Amino acid sequence: MTDLGPYSNYRMTVRLELANRPGMFARVATTLAEEGGNLGAVDIVSASRDKIIRDVTFDAKSEEHAEQVLARLNGLPDVKVLNASDRIFLMHLGGKIRVESKLPLTTRNTLSMVYTPGVGRVSQAIAKDRSKVYAFTTKCNSVAVVTDGSAVLGLGNLGPEAALPVMEGKAMLFREFADIDAWPICLNTQDPDEIVRIVQGIAPGFGGINLEDISAPRCFEIERRLKAALDIPVMHDDQHGTAVVILAALRNALKVVGKRFEEVQVVVNGLGAAGMACCQILLAAGVTRLIGCSREGIVLSGDPERLRANRSALAASVQRGRPSGTLQDALKGADVFIGLSVGNILQPADLDLMDKNRIVFAMANPDPEIAPDQAVPRCRIFATGRSDYPNQINNVLAFPGIFRGALNVQARDINEAMKLAAAEAIADIIPENALSEDYIIPSVFDKQVVHQVSLAVAAAARDTGIARRLPKT
């Protein structure tokens, strides 16, 4: 199957009982080929004179396609499907995270020190000096990953239970990339007042709050109110994590094509949570010609100094319901297109409206705003959010290091200076002599990323006066 990438999300392992005679497995392999399934590993589980049991792994295009293949296999004479398993579901079986004790509880003496009566002394010390909570509890290294399930991935309003596997995954990323203990908190309310009240109520137990998968425009109000009310870092990653990595990628892309922020025209399509944050950070970084588009057309443009001065409340400058032109109008002569919208809204001819040496970041998932095979021949630099193409722009390059740096200095906030520092640190991971059209952003597995980002963020927190302690070196 030519349309399946190397990392298929629909890999099935099926256990088959076959009559033990020549040609039976060949019949299975032929059926898989006829149905368009990619044959993978084949293992013999057991065999007798009459029967042979094999585990057969294959890649499918979708859940529906996998079911179709299984039905066809089950319909073969002398072939019986005993069971089938989906590797994605197997990885999630019983959840993906757990809590582990740092100390073994093997004696009464240890128990008396970690719990009552010994723990009472620690509680009294914290009551006298609340800052000691950072020294003697998990608060120093913990983040709450909070969602209401209203905007789960690109799937929509699925609710808190359906959001839980995603929040568990986010907690895994915090732990694996930044050694941070993260806790999934899925709220059974989508009322902003209730969300703010609940998060304020649980905040004493956490060193930071990562808001996740909360729909716009409610996410703006929720984040703003929590940042004002709490003295720990609060960040809506769908907004700012995306914006930081896009800025990092664009810094390097402009170096490759020999252009500067001050001279390029940037079109941002999709003014939801990520789109608005992207516009804000681009203005802060020095972009002077910015056009924002929604489904209506051009709804954000104008004097760059006015936009930059009002970037913290940029939503007020969006002229929804009163577009001043189409997306195609915005693309005329543009140097950069950043898509944070929906898939397949651009045609090859639309890219031809842009200036030469054009940069296109088509970030819609799973299908970008324009198919890569159509865009790459027309772009100097092309990037997506996908892992199966070069230049993957992924939030995991930003949020682990940002929170690591903020926790290291017990920051009271995550401010604009810290986000700009994070973007610069990500971009600088790649030496200028190594930059190319296909290499403008480091890999998410590059061990330097979290360390360098955390150092830059901690320094920015210190320089802007919101760090409670000196950063680690």
Secondary structure as GFF3:
##gff-version 3
##sequence-region A 1 473
A	DSSP	beta_strand	11	19	.	.	.	ID=ss1
A	DSSP	alpha_helix	24	34	.	.	.	ID=ss2
A	DSSP	beta_strand	38	47	.	.	.	ID=ss3
A	DSSP	beta_strand	51	59	.	.	.	ID=ss4
A	DSSP	alpha_helix	63	74	.	.	.	ID=ss5
A	DSSP	beta_strand	79	86	.	.	.	ID=ss6
A	DSSP	alpha_helix	87	92	.	.	.	ID=ss7
A	DSSP	alpha_helix	108	114	.	.	.	ID=ss8
A	DSSP	alpha_helix	118	128	.	.	.	ID=ss9
A	DSSP	three_ten_helix	130	132	.	.	.	ID=ss10
A	DSSP	alpha_helix	133	136	.	.	.	ID=ss11
A	DSSP	three_ten_helix	138	141	.	.	.	ID=ss12
A	DSSP	beta_strand	142	147	.	.	.	ID=ss13
A	DSSP	alpha_helix	160	178	.	.	.	ID=ss14
A	DSSP	beta_strand	181	186	.	.	.	ID=ss15
A	DSSP	alpha_helix	192	202	.	.	.	ID=ss16
A	DSSP	three_ten_helix	203	205	.	.	.	ID=ss17
A	DSSP	beta_strand	208	211	.	.	.	ID=ss18
A	DSSP	alpha_helix	218	229	.	.	.	ID=ss19
A	DSSP	beta_strand	234	236	.	.	.	ID=ss20
A	DSSP	alpha_helix	237	257	.	.	.	ID=ss21
A	DSSP	three_ten_helix	261	263	.	.	.	ID=ss22
A	DSSP	beta_strand	265	269	.	.	.	ID=ss23
A	DSSP	alpha_helix	273	285	.	.	.	ID=ss24
A	DSSP	beta_strand	289	294	.	.	.	ID=ss25
A	DSSP	beta_strand	297	300	.	.	.	ID=ss26
A	DSSP	alpha_helix	304	309	.	.	.	ID=ss27
A	DSSP	three_ten_helix	311	317	.	.	.	ID=ss28
A	DSSP	alpha_helix	327	331	.	.	.	ID=ss29
A	DSSP	beta_strand	336	339	.	.	.	ID=ss30
A	DSSP	alpha_helix	348	351	.	.	.	ID=ss31
A	DSSP	beta_strand	359	362	.	.	.	ID=ss32
A	DSSP	alpha_helix	372	375	.	.	.	ID=ss33
A	DSSP	three_ten_helix	376	378	.	.	.	ID=ss34
A	DSSP	beta_strand	381	384	.	.	.	ID=ss35
A	DSSP	three_ten_helix	395	397	.	.	.	ID=ss36
A	DSSP	alpha_helix	399	408	.	.	.	ID=ss37
A	DSSP	alpha_helix	416	428	.	.	.	ID=ss38
A	DSSP	three_ten_helix	432	434	.	.	.	ID=ss39
A	DSSP	alpha_helix	448	463	.	.	.	ID=ss40
###
